[in-house]
Structure formats: structure tokens, C-alpha cells
Amino acid sequence: MRTLIFVYNAKSDLINSAFDFAHKIIQPSTYNCNLCKLTHGGFREKRSWKDFRKNTEFNIIFYHINEFEEIYPKANSYPLVLKKNQDSLKEVFSTEDLNVIQDTEELIDLVKQKLLD
């Protein structure tokens, strides 16, 4: 099965998770992970993203920075999206690509386009 790896620009420990949650609520415009904003609202995963994720033929895996770097080499920047082909990783969306996406539907459309390539 083909695999997409989404890496958030956040760490998964309790302190960082609490800080990120508060930051997204108090000052969402300055939050530094556009991928988080695109896939999640203040409290949960966005419905359109969840539906897309459940209905795609790709295996989708999500990591926080610390989880990703335990398995794979450190990336130059986060967030990012990678396609895993056997033992190699290919960048699908860079941090710059993700930072210009305006909403969840645009992300879904762009992921679908890239999957057809």
C-alpha cells in the first residue's frame, strides 16, 4: 500500500501540546504550523479532512517532529508531506507549499492532484 507521511511542526509531549493548543486558540494567525490549522480546528480534526483521510486509497501516517525524527532523518523544515515508496521518502509538499494553502478543501484538492502524478 502506498503511504503518505504528514509531519506537523509541533512536538507531541504534554507541555508542547498544551502550549500549541493555547496558541491556536489565543493567536491563531501567528501559529507556526499551517498543516495543523488545515487539518484541525481548535478541538478536533476537521470533518472534511477526516472524511478525505478515511476514504483515500493511501495509508496516511501523522507524526510530530520528535516522533518523525526517531524514525527518519531530520528534515530541513516542518511541516511537510512525504510519500513513502518502499525504503525511500519523496517530498510531496514542502513547508513553503503548505504555508500558502488557504483552507482544508484546497489541501484536499492539492493532495488528490499530487496523488495522480
C-alpha positions as CSV (number, residue, x, y, z in Angstrom):
1,M,0.0,0.0,0.0
2,R,1.2,3.5,-0.8
3,T,1.9,5.7,2.2
4,L,1.8,9.5,2.8
5,I,3.5,10.9,5.8
6,F,2.3,14.2,7.3
7,V,4.7,15.8,9.7
8,Y,3.4,18.6,11.9
9,N,5.6,21.5,13.0
10,A,4.9,20.6,16.7
11,K,6.2,18.2,19.3
12,S,4.0,15.6,20.9
13,D,4.9,16.0,24.6
14,L,2.3,17.2,27.1
15,I,3.9,20.7,27.7
16,N,4.3,21.5,24.0
17,S,0.8,20.1,23.2
18,A,-0.8,22.4,25.8
19,F,1.2,25.4,24.6
20,D,0.2,24.6,20.9
21,F,-3.4,24.2,21.9
22,A,-3.5,27.6,23.7
23,H,-1.6,29.3,20.9
24,K,-4.1,28.1,18.3
25,I,-7.0,29.5,20.3
26,I,-5.4,32.8,21.5
27,Q,-3.4,33.8,18.5
28,P,-4.2,31.5,15.5
29,S,-2.7,33.9,13.0
30,T,0.8,33.5,14.5
31,Y,0.6,29.8,15.0
32,N,3.6,28.2,13.1
33,C,2.0,25.1,11.7
34,N,-0.3,25.7,8.8
35,L,-0.8,21.9,8.4
36,C,-2.2,21.8,11.9
37,K,-4.6,24.7,11.0
38,L,-5.6,23.0,7.8
39,T,-6.4,19.6,9.3
40,H,-7.6,20.5,12.8
41,G,-9.9,23.0,14.4
42,G,-9.5,24.3,17.9
43,F,-10.6,21.0,19.5
44,R,-10.7,18.2,16.9
45,E,-9.9,17.1,13.4
46,K,-11.9,18.9,10.7
47,R,-14.8,16.8,9.3
48,S,-13.8,17.3,5.6
49,W,-10.2,16.3,6.3
50,K,-11.3,13.3,8.4
51,D,-13.7,12.1,5.6
52,F,-11.0,12.5,3.0
53,R,-8.4,10.7,5.1
54,K,-10.8,7.8,5.7
55,N,-11.7,7.4,2.1
56,T,-8.4,7.7,0.3
57,E,-6.6,4.6,-1.0
58,F,-3.3,5.8,0.6
59,N,-2.2,4.8,4.0
60,I,-1.8,8.2,5.8
61,I,0.5,8.5,8.8
62,F,0.9,11.6,11.0
63,Y,3.9,12.5,13.0
64,H,5.0,15.3,15.3
65,I,8.6,16.4,14.9
66,N,10.0,14.3,17.7
67,E,8.2,11.2,16.6
68,F,9.3,11.6,13.0
69,E,12.9,12.2,13.9
70,E,13.0,9.0,16.0
71,I,12.5,7.0,12.7
72,Y,13.7,9.2,9.9
73,P,16.5,11.7,9.3
74,K,15.8,15.2,10.4
75,A,14.2,17.4,7.7
76,N,15.2,20.9,6.8
77,S,11.8,22.4,7.9
78,Y,8.4,21.4,9.1
79,P,5.5,20.9,8.4
80,L,5.9,18.8,5.4
81,V,4.3,15.9,3.5
82,L,6.2,13.0,2.1
83,K,5.4,9.9,0.0
84,K,7.0,6.7,1.1
85,N,8.0,4.3,-1.6
86,Q,9.4,1.1,-0.1
87,D,12.5,2.4,1.7
88,S,12.7,6.0,0.2
89,L,10.9,9.2,1.0
90,K,9.9,11.8,-1.6
91,E,8.7,15.3,-0.7
92,V,5.2,16.0,-1.8
93,F,4.6,19.3,-0.1
94,S,7.4,21.5,1.4
95,T,6.8,23.9,4.3
96,E,6.6,26.7,1.8
97,D,3.9,24.8,-0.2
98,L,1.9,24.1,2.9
99,N,2.1,27.7,4.1
100,V,0.3,29.1,1.1
101,I,-2.7,26.7,1.2
102,Q,-5.7,28.7,2.4
103,D,-8.1,26.0,3.6
104,T,-8.8,22.3,4.1
105,E,-10.6,21.9,0.8
106,E,-7.6,23.3,-1.1
107,L,-5.3,20.9,0.7
108,I,-7.5,18.0,-0.2
109,D,-7.6,19.1,-3.8
110,L,-3.9,19.5,-4.0
111,V,-3.2,16.1,-2.3
112,K,-5.5,14.5,-4.8
113,Q,-3.7,16.2,-7.7
114,K,-0.3,15.1,-6.4
115,L,-1.5,11.5,-5.9
116,L,-2.4,11.4,-9.6
117,D,1.1,12.3,-10.6
